[in-house]
Amino acid sequence: MKIAVFASGKGTNLAAIIKAKDKGFLDVDISLVISDNKKAFALKRAQRAGIKAVFIDPVRFLEREEFEQEIIKALEQEAIDLIVLAGFMRILSPSFVNRFQNKILNIHPALLPAFKGAHAIKDAFDYGVKVTGVTVHFVDENMDHGPIILQKAVAVDEKDSLETLESKIHKLEHKIYPEAIRLFAQGRLKIEGRRVKIA
Ligand code: GRF
């Protein structure tokens, strides 16, 4: 199973996936890391781990589809089986998503369908929720929407600040993303409508 990780930022989830592979928990080949951000630390992490790291500059393209064509070329070169979005701050077009139907995973730092979007941890914290969490889901044509694979809750304590909540959420992300990828790689996920059954 060859996977590509798409990341725009720090890449702590990428690091967790690399670690899970190194520990023997994940039996996958992390073949490619793609970023739309030249300065993404994820690219450095990939290089340090000996993984092919590719920056594709969206500014070079007039249309999103052209940018995605470039991504597809890189994916095809490596014969990628699974795309793992890990803090990739771009919406993929419906045609891209359809092309890799049920082969794209995303992690979201809230309990979907609550708090979609790019500031989920802060939005949940500001809302005053007592419970939030992490969701790993298949990607479909709508943002933060596809069938849910794993979801775990995090309690928000009165003494939590935004920073302590962020750190709890990230810790949980780093645990459950490798778990979800492992279930996919083991062929144990069956999508039935909106439900994902785990064999
Ligand atoms: C994570 O919180 C993830 O849930 C969200 O973007 C963040 C990426 O963090 N989609 P990192 O780059 O993996 O550290």
Residues whose N, C-alpha, C, O or C-beta is under 5 A from the ligand:
A	BS01	GRF	G9 K10 G11 T12 N13 L14 A86 G87 I107 H108 P109
